[in-house]
Amino acid sequence: MTNQPQHQWSKFYLKDVTFANLMMRRIYNILIVANPYDAFMLEDDGRIEEKIYNEYMELGMRYPPTFTQVSTIEEAEDILEKTNIDLVICMPGNADNDAFDVARAIKCKFTAIPCVVLTPFSHGITKRMQNEDLSIFDYVFCWLGNTNLILSIIKLIEDKMNIEQDIEEAGVQMILLVEDSIRFYSSILPHLYSFILAQSKRLSTEALNRHAATLRQRGRPKVVLARTYEEAMALYNKYRDNTLGVISDARFPFKGEKDPEAGLKLLSEIRKHDEYIPLIMQSAESENREKAEKAGFRFVDKNSKKMSLDLRHLMEEHMGFGDFIFRDPKTRKEIMRISTLKELQDNIFTIPNDSMHYHISRNHVSRWLCARAIFPVSAFLKDITWHKLQDVDTHRQIIFDAIVQYRHMKNIGIVAVFDRYKFDQYAHFARIGEGSLGGKGRGLAFLDNIIKTNTEFEQWQGVSVQIPKTLVLCTDIFDQFMEKNNLYHIALSNISDEEILNHFLKAELPQQLREDFITFFKATNTPIAIRSSSLLEDAHYQPFAGIYSTYMIPHLNDQELMLDMLESAIKGVYASVYYKDSKAYMTATSNVIDQEKMAVILQEVVGKNYDHYFYPTISGVLRSINYYPIGNETAEEGVASLALGLGKYIVDGGLTLRVSPHHPHQVLQTSDTEIALRETQTRFYALDLNDIDSLFKVDDGFNIKTLRVKEAENHGSLNYISSTYDAYDQIIREGFYPQGRKIISFTGVLQQGVFPLPELLQIAQRCGADAMKRPIEIEFACNINDDRTGSLYLLQIRPIVDSKQMLNEDVAAIDDSQCILRSHNSLGHGIIDDITDVVYVKTDDSFTAANNYYVANDIERLNKSFVDENKNYILIGPGRWGSSDHWLGIPVKWPHISAAKLIIETSLANYRIDPSQGTHFFQNLTSFGVGYFTIDENTKQGFVQQQILDEMPAIEETKYVRHVRFSQPLRILMDGKRQEGAVLFPETN
């Protein structure tokens, strides 16, 4: 964007319009009253219903009407009394009972129903009509057997029914046709509507998907017919701000008398109010041409055989229909032709100054946008006239800025059909394919809509909230890939993960995707995350969080190498559906793996480039239920886990900062110097931009590097998110200082108001939970700039499914003697009373975290036997379950403990690890009703009567693990609101 001086329009807000609320009143059922001959001609020769239907379909319009035909007034009245009829058309009758008599009889009895008379024109009819009171009828038309006239009548009446509401709702435009000649308006209306409806089909191409394209056609200009000067002026005065143009006859009634100059008077009066509005006079009297052109009006000769073509050309040139043609004002030579809004945006700075001045001084740009139903931009630009701002370059910038804002506004909350000719840096969310978006894709689309519909996110200047630029390859691309490459027999076999991946990497993606990917590269200009989005992933009741692969690739100048890396990443995500852990998870959740379908999300990675490493200032996970409240926090206020760098660090169970967005000044981990030094982040994850190996591995984090916080200090990314430890005074100083160890405390954001992250998270939590009608989890990332501006990116939303079981007991009041174990820091809610088995890690004097890998192997093997037997168990062990660092706990993955119904982490006197924070386990635990207890006997936070377990005979025992079984089921109680949990001994009979 060019740098221009500030002007009063440099900051503006475009009001969005929704086309769904337009054209709400329709003609659905039409009654035709005609003599048998005309009825036969319509049905057999005219095939009116078929023709109308075909006309609607060809124009992409919905709701074609149905027709009922009768021959007599009695039959008509019978139908009208029994059926909802929206329009009555009376056609030529016979000598005793003509169309006027029929129409009058019907209209007198059914006054609210629009009634139209079709009559042939002969000398006798014309003479009779001079003495006929036509005011009772809505319209009278000349019928020459052309069924296109029927379509025009329907649209004319629908326009009349909807114009007021549609103008108020969206600023729809009106074309005012002033003509009292029944014969002439019967002839010109079909041509006019044919042109307008074809234009509406063209303007629908500005929409982002098929549904939006269909709705967009409702924004076409309305045609309103006036038959006298007074009627015309009344309509113009009512809708003057939304009048696209006026087409007027020269001779029509003025003050009750035919006036040969009524047209000149009308157009001259309108010109006084609007110097830009296109005014066209049409007349059969050739001498009116000179008068019209002298007054500055366009002229169409009614006698011309190409009259309709002449009118069409004038509408294209002056009412904004068709392409926008930039012309040389002196020679009238075409300089550039613009077909779409994006083309105007791309070329606005290349139009010569004199041509630009010519068009903007005549309001042509606003009118062209108006004719294309781009009402917010048109309405905004219409007010910025040449008189107010006589600066061509500033006009260019304003037009450009308005288009950018409009495209951004229309993209938010919409899943567009990907079009490589439209997708650019201002595009937002698109799909390739007709299949499903998958779980994450649906979540992203839903998040995008939440952001769009909640303006609370917009209250901070310099702060934006959005989802990253996203392209989804739908599930049908996956089907096509699997079938074309004959991969199912490989995928469903028992070969190793590495062999499966190698087969997938050798397969071919559809060739046409490569050009689409290049377009996406150019639009993002950042590293790209290739994320799984399966049908089952993040579903409401069985979320598959963290089961499948997510790769990241750097942005490269070498497009071919970047394409190779992207395709390998996509194939790697597809392959991960069939890895050993995925198959185990499928079995554990009673799903069938060949029913799983994979969509893939291509998404810009949130972050900045720091010395060939790429990562965001903050990553986080927000949950609307806080199972670990401290102080005056409540469970309903939610909790966030924050970390420097890529969010994979949180997923992998790294040290994060836990904070309630409602209590940002209350952070347990930074409340004490010793705790802060021990329990805050010392490492973080970043994408290595120099790792460009296209030979992808099963490990999706192969190019994610673990860096020390000291390196981020050198990058300059800690200014607002760190505190500094002063070793000399042994205190932590809030803020970034040159000397001393940096503590990742997020103090600038949480306590000093550098960036409104706590407030934004409160809004996201409230709006997300309200929209989903259940507890939620949101992943996010944040970039904060040196000037304290920044962007919050919402990356995913998924429901947290709470147990439906009612817990009426006061768990804390149960006597210790009834409990085999209890926790005052428990996760989960409900009652489980069908488990007899306990698996626990042996914690005698020989225990050391160095053996935790062997412990994990034993537990994985035991878990498989429980899965095979379709049984569950209680799992007890020291440290953090699922930690990627085996020194902090047992490094199991979820499929390795998937049969556990209650998981307990304990502390030992010589092995005290603080409770785990924020892995994907949380989602799986809540989804499957699994409890998670934290017990620290050193601080009286519960107990385990392990001596009782040790005295029981073992079903199986290894060097590291014991499995025991009770004769009767244990009773597990979990109070999620109070964080109280207990396992009760079996009841004795």
C-alpha angles and dihedrals in degrees: 000000000000122000110250132172116268116267135179091262095051090103117043141145124225116211110225121227129207119218091199090080095055129095091018094157115067143176103241104155124038126189115205117197109197139143115262093260095053091041090054092048091051094047101038109023099022096036086199099180092048093046094048090047092050091047091053093047094047090053092046092244126148131217104043108192127244123231132221118190128203134165106211140048090242092055090046093052091048091054093044092053094049103035138049102248119184100186137018120205116193115199134191111308130189135276094281100037116028130180094266093054092048093047093047092051092050096043093050091056100034102035098164096057115089110246125196129187121214113196134171115239119240133143091262095050092047091051092048093050091058087070096035122104101229096173093093090065123073092223140347118212136188109245117211097157097269109140090197086075089063090057090049092050091051092049094044092055093043089051090052091049094050108030099095096048094042094050091050093045101045113355095256113184130243128217108203115212113192112193134131098186107103091198093052100044088046087058100041100042095069089051092046095049092043089057096043095046091048088050091051089054089053094047089053087072087077087069121099099225140013096265092050090047091056092047092046091064087069087071094068118125116276120234116221121188120213122184102188138040092247093050091048094050092046090054093045093049091049096048103022094127090056101041111124094186146323127241111191139179117227099230123047139120118305118176090351096307132091105258119194090207099042090110093053091048092049096048092044091053092049091048089059089062099041125026093189106045114114111245121191125186121199122190142158089217107087094202088070091069093074092046093049096047092044088057090049098256127131116244135215122189111225090203093060116107088220094047094128091049092050090051091048092052091050091050091049092049101041110019096050098252119147122004122348106247116201108207138191102252092217103044098022085226116154112254101174138355119215121197105171141032091248091054089053090050092048095048105033093102095049099057111108114256097242092051091045091050092049094054101039092047088059095044091241095144093054092047093049090051090047093053088052091053093246088138103163094057093039093052091047095049093043089068094051098076127176088252091061099042116024097184120106096197093049089049089053091051093047092050091048094048092047093051091048092050091046094050091047091049094049092046095055112093093009128105100213126202104249113253116177090208092058104032110097140134090298094052117098124185126009140162134216113206137021100259131092125305089224126227100300092040091054090047092052093049089049092049090050090054092048090054092048096049098045112068091183087090090065100060097099120076114230092017123106131186118201147129117259120264103280140194119185124203100207125226094263089067087057091050091049091049094048095046098041092051095040092232104149096089090052094043095050095046126097097248120129125279090248092055092048091050092049091053091049093048090055092053123092130243119215106288095225091066093072094073090047091051092051089053089052091050091054093047096050105034089188136092112288129229116213105204132184118243108177127176091251097039115109090355116162096255107020110030115187093203114177096356098114132053129274118191131188126206129190124242108256134190087219099082094188093054091046090050090051091050093047094049091048090051092050091049089048091055090048091050092051089070087072102041120123094256092049092052090049090050091050090054092047091053096043092243126140112236097215088061091061117102125190129218116185126218120211107197138169110253112241112234147066136270114258115177094320092318121106125202142131127255091242136011123186153163120224122199125189092214120060111205091177105051118170130193111344095346118122129211091242093057092071132218138247130206112210130195140168113246133009119359092236085082089065092045090052091056099255124162108284134173112254116210139157108231088220091056106036092157091058108077116156095198094058097038093092129036095226093049092046092053092047103035107040130087118285098166136036141185126251135171111251104226091194094059100092101155107146091197097096124206134215086249101081091199095061092120096037109103128206109226132184119246087243088070091054087052088058090047092056094235098122101068097110103022105052143074124203127237113220103207092189094058093025093228135119115240116207109242139027117304126174098242128052138039115307118234116204095228101140085222095153091056100036103036108015102046096235090143126010095237097136091051093046091050091051089054093045092049094048096043093043095049091044091050095047094038090222141067113294145196121215127192115207144169131200137204116200119192128213090254090057094252117121151141134257113208118199106210105180144353127199135166124256105220111214122204113264092214115116118232111201099164126095099237093192091057094058111108116251090234090068093054131083086192139353138188133201090196106055135155122210137045134237142035129299116187108161104076126105102163130087124187115190139173114245108243105184123137091286093063116122130165088230087079095052093107089059090047089054091052092052092049093048090054093047091047091054090057090052090049090050090051093042091236134133135218145185115257122205127182145137125268130003117339111223097015114156086216106072091202089068098047149316107322098221125145122224096260088056092062099025094124093056111109095186124029121194127192116198137188126227127207090252097030112053114165118172117240116288119259132209114341123147086260088085092066093045093046095054094040094056097035092249117161124223119198128188115205125184111174090182090069096032091252093145133301146243119217091218093161089068090051091047091053093053119092112259122241085200132355132187132178089274110022139046129201117200132175132210119216092230130035119275119231116235117196122188125182104191095185096054096029091234119144136171142172112215127207115254114275113255120223 
